[in-house]
Amino acid sequence: MLSRLKIPLHCRPRVTWLPAATALLCAASLIASVVAYASAQRLSTAALILQLIALLAVAWQLCRCRGAIHLQPEELAERMLEVQEGERQRLSRELHDDIGQSLTAAKLQLDWLRRRMPTTLLPHCDILRDTLDTTLDSVRDVSALLNPRQLNSQGLEASLRAHLLRALENSDVHWSLECQQRLGGIGEAVTMAAFRITQEAVTNVLRHARAHNLLIRLKRTPEGLRLSIKDDGIGFEPTHVTGLRGHGGMAGMQERIAALQGRLEVISQPGQGTRIEVLFPWPARREERASTAHCDD
């Protein structure tokens, strides 16, 4: 785990000498007290003033330290993910609103030209229109990947099914999504994390695993929401792969889970497929509700 970070809100180089001055005052005050004690004399007025100044300097330093941000690793990961999701939403809006609208306008202009072109040029117009349709569909797919708007309206299970249908439509992977319990009441952060982790796992299956079967399970438990992703691909050595460059997807999973104080377990061996087990713990106020829902099911 990362060590605890302390990031000051304000950095002022002109006051960097204050800690050293405070330490010097405390040392001088200590020496004066020791000398007075050794000589069995009462403390002089100067020594008392020196101790008072040192005390005030220490108090002022403590007040300055209250203006620092103390970030635990999970808090830092949460901040980073918030920034990342915000940037993804911004890019999604730009793709959907700007590029998508421009492509739609180009299609309308092409239709207008097609009605006025000679018959000999119509096949070229049809090819161009097909290209615009394909490009527009790709832009919409990328926009949906960057910002899955259906998560709020359709929920996690329906959104995952829609993503799996779209992502694995032209592949040879046979997939199954098992969810025998209702997933209502799950927090937005957990929903987004589960969707993004599944999204990344599916991408890895298509790019690297060469798998034929993919099984995804979602289950409510008293401890939290469990997500299991299993494929029968070529597998890998988790201890060797996660530390290499080019495997940012696994690092992204770990960051999301760390932000929610969850657990991640990757079980894989070459030639034996891969299984990813994730636990997203319930917030304290929902533990009792989750336990009740589990017993009812």
Secondary structure per residue as TSV (DSSP state, phi and psi in degrees):
chain	resnum	aa	ss	phi	psi
A	1	M	-	360.0	151.3
A	2	L	-	-71.5	147.3
A	3	S	-	-71.8	161.8
A	4	R	-	-65.3	133.3
A	5	L	E	-104.1	143.4
A	6	K	E	-127.4	112.8
A	7	I	E	-114.2	111.5
A	8	P	E	-65.0	146.3
A	9	L	S	-71.6	-33.8
A	10	H	-	-129.5	135.1
A	11	C	-	-115.3	114.7
A	12	R	-	-123.2	101.0
A	13	P	G	-60.4	-27.8
A	14	R	G	-70.5	-11.1
A	15	V	G	-113.9	19.1
A	16	T	T	-69.7	-15.7
A	17	W	T	-80.0	-11.8
A	18	L	H	-63.2	-43.5
A	19	P	H	-58.5	-41.3
A	20	A	H	-66.5	-39.9
A	21	A	H	-65.1	-39.7
A	22	T	H	-63.4	-43.1
A	23	A	H	-63.2	-38.5
A	24	L	H	-65.1	-41.7
A	25	L	H	-63.0	-43.5
A	26	C	H	-63.3	-40.1
A	27	A	H	-65.3	-43.5
A	28	A	H	-63.9	-39.9
A	29	S	H	-64.0	-40.4
A	30	L	H	-64.4	-42.9
A	31	I	H	-63.1	-42.6
A	32	A	H	-62.1	-40.3
A	33	S	H	-66.8	-40.3
A	34	V	H	-65.5	-43.3
A	35	V	H	-61.5	-43.5
A	36	A	H	-64.7	-40.0
A	37	Y	H	-66.6	-41.2
A	38	A	H	-67.3	-33.9
A	39	S	T	-91.9	4.9
A	40	A	T	55.2	39.0
A	41	Q	-	-113.5	159.0
A	42	R	-	-75.6	150.7
A	43	L	-	-65.1	136.1
A	44	S	-	-76.0	165.9
A	45	T	H	-62.4	-37.1
A	46	A	H	-63.1	-40.9
A	47	A	H	-66.4	-39.9
A	48	L	H	-63.1	-42.6
A	49	I	H	-63.0	-39.9
A	50	L	H	-61.8	-42.4
A	51	Q	H	-65.7	-38.1
A	52	L	H	-63.5	-43.4
A	53	I	H	-62.9	-42.4
A	54	A	H	-63.1	-40.9
A	55	L	H	-62.9	-42.7
A	56	L	H	-65.3	-37.8
A	57	A	H	-65.3	-41.4
A	58	V	H	-63.9	-42.4
A	59	A	H	-62.7	-39.3
A	60	W	H	-66.5	-38.4
A	61	Q	H	-63.7	-40.2
A	62	L	H	-64.0	-38.3
A	63	C	H	-63.8	-38.3
A	64	R	H	-66.4	-35.9
A	65	C	H	-67.1	-24.1
A	66	R	T	-66.3	-19.2
A	67	G	T	-85.6	12.8
A	68	A	E	-96.5	152.4
A	69	I	E	-95.6	126.7
A	70	H	E	-106.7	108.9
A	71	L	E	-109.6	122.7
A	72	Q	-	-78.3	161.4
A	73	P	H	-54.5	-41.7
A	74	E	H	-67.5	-31.9
A	75	E	H	-69.8	-40.3
A	76	L	H	-64.0	-42.6
A	77	A	H	-62.7	-38.9
A	78	E	H	-64.1	-42.8
A	79	R	H	-61.6	-43.4
A	80	M	H	-63.6	-39.9
A	81	L	H	-69.4	-35.6
A	82	E	H	-61.8	-43.3
A	83	V	H	-64.4	-41.8
A	84	Q	H	-63.2	-45.0
A	85	E	H	-66.2	-37.0
A	86	G	H	-62.4	-40.8
A	87	E	H	-68.1	-38.1
A	88	R	H	-63.3	-40.8
A	89	Q	H	-65.4	-38.0
A	90	R	H	-64.8	-45.0
A	91	L	H	-64.0	-38.0
A	92	S	H	-62.3	-42.7
A	93	R	H	-64.5	-39.8
A	94	E	I	-66.1	-41.0
A	95	L	I	-63.5	-45.5
A	96	H	I	-71.9	-44.9
A	97	D	I	-83.7	-45.4
A	98	D	I	-86.0	-64.0
A	99	I	I	-67.7	-41.6
A	100	G	H	-61.1	-44.2
A	101	Q	H	-67.5	-35.6
A	102	S	H	-65.3	-41.6
A	103	L	H	-66.1	-39.5
A	104	T	H	-63.2	-41.2
A	105	A	H	-64.2	-37.8
A	106	A	H	-64.0	-38.6
A	107	K	H	-63.1	-41.3
A	108	L	H	-64.6	-41.4
A	109	Q	H	-64.7	-38.0
A	110	L	H	-65.4	-41.1
A	111	D	H	-62.0	-38.4
A	112	W	H	-65.4	-41.3
A	113	L	H	-69.5	-35.2
A	114	R	H	-61.8	-36.4
A	115	R	T	-71.0	-12.7
A	116	R	T	-116.1	2.7
A	117	M	S	-90.6	155.5
A	118	P	-	-63.3	156.2
A	119	T	G	-60.4	-31.0
A	120	T	G	-66.5	-23.0
A	121	L	G	-95.3	-5.3
A	122	L	H	-62.0	-39.7
A	123	P	H	-59.1	-36.4
A	124	H	H	-67.4	-36.9
A	125	C	H	-63.8	-38.7
A	126	D	H	-65.2	-40.4
A	127	I	H	-63.9	-43.1
A	128	L	H	-64.2	-39.3
A	129	R	H	-65.8	-40.6
A	130	D	H	-62.2	-38.4
A	131	T	H	-64.4	-42.7
A	132	L	H	-64.7	-40.0
A	133	D	H	-62.2	-44.3
A	134	T	H	-63.7	-42.9
A	135	T	H	-64.5	-41.6
A	136	L	H	-64.9	-40.0
A	137	D	H	-63.6	-39.4
A	138	S	H	-65.0	-41.6
A	139	V	H	-62.2	-42.7
A	140	R	H	-65.4	-38.5
A	141	D	H	-64.2	-44.3
A	142	V	H	-64.8	-40.0
A	143	S	H	-61.9	-40.4
A	144	A	H	-67.7	-35.0
A	145	L	H	-67.8	-39.9
A	146	L	H	-69.5	-36.0
A	147	N	-	-141.9	88.0
A	148	P	-	-70.7	87.1
A	149	R	T	-64.3	-23.8
A	150	Q	H	-73.2	-9.6
A	151	L	H	-60.1	-41.1
A	152	N	H	-72.4	-35.1
A	153	S	H	-91.2	-39.4
A	154	Q	H	-100.4	-21.4
A	155	G	-	93.4	173.2
A	156	L	H	-68.1	-48.8
A	157	E	H	-62.4	-49.0
A	158	A	H	-63.6	-38.0
A	159	S	H	-66.3	-40.0
A	160	L	H	-65.8	-40.6
A	161	R	H	-62.3	-42.8
A	162	A	H	-63.6	-40.6
A	163	H	H	-66.6	-43.1
A	164	L	H	-63.7	-41.2
A	165	L	H	-60.6	-42.8
A	166	R	H	-73.7	-43.4
A	167	A	H	-74.2	-34.7
A	168	L	T	-104.1	12.2
A	169	E	T	-60.7	-42.9
A	170	N	T	-103.4	21.7
A	171	S	S	-110.4	172.9
A	172	D	S	-96.3	11.4
A	173	V	-	-83.4	127.1
A	174	H	E	-92.9	123.1
A	175	W	E	-121.5	158.6
A	176	S	E	-146.3	135.5
A	177	L	E	-117.0	115.4
A	178	E	E	-106.9	122.9
A	179	C	-	-150.3	98.7
A	180	Q	-	-96.8	9.1
A	181	Q	S	-131.0	153.0
A	182	R	-	-71.8	140.4
A	183	L	-	-108.0	21.2
A	184	G	T	-69.1	151.1
A	185	G	T	84.9	3.0
A	186	I	-	-80.4	137.4
A	187	G	-	-62.8	156.2
A	188	E	H	-62.6	-38.5
A	189	A	H	-65.1	-43.0
A	190	V	H	-67.1	-41.4
A	191	T	H	-59.9	-47.0
A	192	M	H	-65.2	-41.3
A	193	A	H	-64.1	-44.0
A	194	A	H	-62.6	-40.7
A	195	F	H	-65.7	-46.1
A	196	R	H	-66.0	-39.5
A	197	I	H	-65.7	-43.0
A	198	T	H	-63.5	-41.4
A	199	Q	H	-57.9	-46.1
A	200	E	H	-67.1	-39.1
A	201	A	H	-64.2	-41.4
A	202	V	H	-64.5	-40.6
A	203	T	H	-60.8	-42.0
A	204	N	H	-64.9	-38.2
A	205	V	I	-61.9	-43.7
A	206	L	I	-69.8	-36.0
A	207	R	I	-85.0	-38.4
A	208	H	I	-122.5	-34.7
A	209	A	I	-74.1	-30.2
A	210	R	-	54.0	44.0
A	211	A	-	-88.3	158.6
A	212	H	S	-108.1	-22.5
A	213	N	E	-134.8	142.1
A	214	L	E	-137.0	127.3
A	215	L	E	-123.7	127.4
A	216	I	E	-123.6	129.8
A	217	R	E	-124.5	138.8
A	218	L	E	-122.9	132.2
A	219	K	E	-148.9	133.3
A	220	R	E	-82.7	133.7
A	221	T	-	-132.6	165.8
A	222	P	S	-59.1	-28.9
A	223	E	S	-78.8	-31.4
A	224	G	E	161.1	-168.6
A	225	L	E	-85.9	125.1
A	226	R	E	-102.7	133.9
A	227	L	E	-123.0	125.3
A	228	S	E	-124.4	129.6
A	229	I	E	-128.2	119.5
A	230	K	E	-132.2	135.5
A	231	D	E	-133.8	164.2
A	232	D	-	-108.7	37.2
A	233	G	S	-80.7	-159.2
A	234	I	-	-77.2	-15.8
A	235	G	-	70.9	179.9
A	236	F	-	-165.8	176.4
A	237	E	-	-96.8	104.6
A	238	P	H	-57.1	-38.2
A	239	T	H	-68.0	-24.6
A	240	H	H	-90.1	-35.2
A	241	V	H	-80.3	-40.7
A	242	T	T	-64.8	-21.0
A	243	G	T	-94.0	-1.4
A	244	L	S	-91.1	157.8
A	245	R	T	-70.4	150.1
A	246	G	T	91.2	1.0
A	247	H	-	-118.1	48.1
A	248	G	H	-67.4	-21.3
A	249	G	H	-61.9	-43.7
A	250	M	H	-65.7	-39.5
A	251	A	H	-63.8	-38.0
A	252	G	H	-63.0	-40.1
A	253	M	H	-59.3	-46.7
A	254	Q	H	-62.7	-37.8
A	255	E	H	-65.2	-44.6
A	256	R	H	-63.5	-41.9
A	257	I	H	-70.4	-38.0
A	258	A	H	-63.8	-36.8
A	259	A	H	-63.9	-28.2
A	260	L	T	-101.8	7.7
A	261	Q	T	57.3	38.9
A	262	G	-	-96.4	-167.6
A	263	R	E	-129.1	141.7
A	264	L	E	-128.7	132.3
A	265	E	E	-133.9	124.7
A	266	V	E	-112.7	118.4
A	267	I	E	-116.4	116.5
A	268	S	E	-159.4	149.5
A	269	Q	-	-143.6	147.1
A	270	P	T	-54.8	126.5
A	271	G	T	83.7	-0.7
A	272	Q	S	-121.5	16.3
A	273	G	-	76.2	-173.5
A	274	T	E	-138.4	140.3
A	275	R	E	-130.0	128.0
A	276	I	E	-112.5	122.5
A	277	E	E	-115.5	125.3
A	278	V	E	-128.1	138.6
A	279	L	E	-124.3	120.6
A	280	F	E	-102.6	108.3
A	281	P	E	-68.0	148.9
A	282	W	-	-73.1	145.8
A	283	P	-	-59.6	156.3
A	284	A	G	-54.9	-40.2
A	285	R	G	-73.5	-11.6
A	286	R	G	-107.2	-3.2
A	287	E	H	-61.0	-44.4
A	288	E	H	-65.5	-40.0
A	289	R	H	-65.5	-41.3
A	290	A	H	-64.8	-40.1
A	291	S	H	-63.8	-40.0
A	292	T	H	-64.6	-43.2
A	293	A	H	-63.7	-36.0
A	294	H	H	-67.1	-41.5
A	295	C	H	-66.7	-37.8
A	296	D	H	-65.5	-36.7
A	297	D	-	-73.1	360.0
